[in-house]
């Protein structure tokens, strides 16, 4: 008769009078000990390689963020210098936009758009002119 265990098929042996009661559990414990991954196994070596790669990646990230100490590590990179000049009212690109005379940040396609947007822009214009907040 063959009995199936979690690790392998073992022949079922009836407990004889001269065997100790814990004999099978001792054999199972030895089998489990032999199956444990050792530092020489491929799994261990593979995990060591992954650990080294993660260390190198961490060093690379640290080196890149160290150069820009003013920025937080999670900060986005600065935008390119030449952004399209979009109208603050309609969002379309303008060839020669008219700037807000108060803050110099908001751009408009025409004077009529600037007048139409003045109520919404008024509070931000004062803050931007005072330098308290930056436009987003």
Secondary structure per residue as TSV (DSSP state, phi and psi in degrees):
chain	resnum	aa	ss	phi	psi
A	1	X	-	360.0	137.7
A	2	X	E	-114.7	133.2
A	3	X	E	-111.6	135.2
A	4	X	E	-93.7	131.3
A	5	X	-	-113.6	177.4
A	6	X	S	-66.9	-28.6
A	7	X	S	-97.0	-40.9
A	8	X	S	-164.9	173.1
A	9	X	E	-81.5	126.6
A	10	X	E	-122.2	140.5
A	11	X	E	-68.9	132.8
A	12	X	-	-75.3	126.7
A	13	X	-	-117.5	124.9
A	14	X	-	-66.6	146.1
A	15	X	-	-71.1	115.3
A	16	X	-	-87.8	173.5
A	17	X	T	-71.9	-24.8
A	18	X	T	-93.1	-3.9
A	19	X	S	-86.5	149.8
A	20	X	-	-80.1	149.0
A	21	X	T	-61.2	-29.6
A	22	X	T	-96.4	18.4
A	23	X	H	-62.2	-45.6
A	24	X	H	-68.5	-37.6
A	25	X	H	-68.4	-32.1
A	26	X	H	-67.1	-40.8
A	27	X	H	-66.0	-39.5
A	28	X	H	-64.1	-41.9
A	29	X	H	-61.8	-40.7
A	30	X	H	-64.9	-40.1
A	31	X	H	-64.0	-43.7
A	32	X	H	-63.3	-41.5
A	33	X	H	-61.7	-39.4
A	34	X	H	-68.7	-28.2
A	35	X	H	-85.8	-9.7
A	36	X	S	-62.1	140.4
A	37	X	-	-66.2	136.2
A	38	X	-	-109.6	163.4
A	39	X	T	-58.0	-16.0
A	40	X	T	-93.0	-5.3
A	41	X	S	-76.7	161.7
A	42	X	H	-65.3	-34.1
A	43	X	H	-62.5	-44.8
A	44	X	H	-64.0	-45.2
A	45	X	H	-63.3	-38.6
A	46	X	H	-64.8	-42.4
A	47	X	H	-66.8	-32.5
A	48	X	H	-65.5	-40.3
A	49	X	H	-62.6	-44.6
A	50	X	H	-62.3	-39.1
A	51	X	H	-63.1	-41.9
A	52	X	H	-64.8	-40.5
A	53	X	H	-63.7	-41.7
A	54	X	H	-64.8	-37.4
A	55	X	H	-64.2	-42.4
A	56	X	H	-63.7	-40.8
A	57	X	H	-63.6	-41.6
A	58	X	H	-63.2	-40.8
A	59	X	H	-66.0	-38.7
A	60	X	H	-64.3	-44.9
A	61	X	H	-63.6	-41.5
A	62	X	H	-63.8	-39.2
A	63	X	H	-66.7	-38.6
A	64	X	H	-71.3	-38.6
A	65	X	H	-79.8	-19.6
A	66	X	H	-68.4	-33.4
A	67	X	H	-64.3	-34.7
A	68	X	-	-109.6	79.8
A	69	X	T	-72.7	-20.1
A	70	X	T	-74.3	-28.7
A	71	X	S	-88.5	147.4
A	72	X	-	-72.1	153.8
A	73	X	T	-60.7	-24.1
A	74	X	T	-94.2	1.8
A	75	X	-	-71.0	147.6
A	76	X	-	-77.3	152.5
A	77	X	-	-65.7	156.8
A	78	X	-	-65.9	148.7
A	79	X	-	-73.3	153.9
A	80	X	-	-62.8	155.1
A	81	X	S	-65.6	-36.1
A	82	X	-	-99.9	92.1
A	83	X	-	-96.8	151.4
A	84	X	-	-65.4	143.3
A	85	X	-	-86.6	102.4
A	86	X	B	-100.7	146.3
A	87	X	-	-71.2	133.8
A	88	X	T	-70.6	-20.2
A	89	X	T	-90.4	-53.1
A	90	X	T	-102.3	-17.1
A	91	X	-	82.2	4.0
A	92	X	-	-86.4	155.3
A	93	X	B	-71.4	136.8
A	94	X	-	-116.0	138.7
A	95	X	S	-72.9	-50.6
A	96	X	S	-128.8	83.2
A	97	X	-	-73.9	152.5
A	98	X	E	-92.6	127.5
A	99	X	E	-87.3	150.1
A	100	X	-	-65.0	130.9
A	101	X	T	-74.8	-19.3
A	102	X	T	-77.8	-50.4
A	103	X	T	-110.4	-25.3
A	104	X	S	74.4	12.8
A	105	X	-	-105.6	-48.4
A	106	X	-	-70.6	139.0
A	107	X	E	-120.1	146.0
A	108	X	E	-137.3	147.1
A	109	X	S	-68.8	-36.2
A	110	X	S	-148.0	169.0
A	111	X	H	-65.4	-32.8
A	112	X	H	-67.1	-36.7
A	113	X	H	-67.4	-36.2
A	114	X	H	-65.3	-42.6
A	115	X	H	-65.4	-41.2
A	116	X	H	-66.6	-29.7
A	117	X	H	-93.7	-2.1
A	118	X	H	-60.7	-42.1
A	119	X	H	-60.9	-42.3
A	120	X	H	-73.3	-31.8
A	121	X	H	-87.9	-17.9
A	122	X	H	-54.8	-50.9
A	123	X	H	-66.5	-43.3
A	124	X	H	-66.0	-36.1
A	125	X	H	-60.5	-44.2
A	126	X	H	-64.8	-42.2
A	127	X	H	-64.6	-44.3
A	128	X	H	-66.6	-38.1
A	129	X	H	-66.4	-36.3
A	130	X	H	-77.9	-13.4
A	131	X	T	79.1	15.9
A	132	X	S	-75.5	-35.0
A	133	X	S	-132.8	156.9
A	134	X	-	-102.4	146.4
A	135	X	-	-67.6	145.0
A	136	X	-	-101.1	360.0
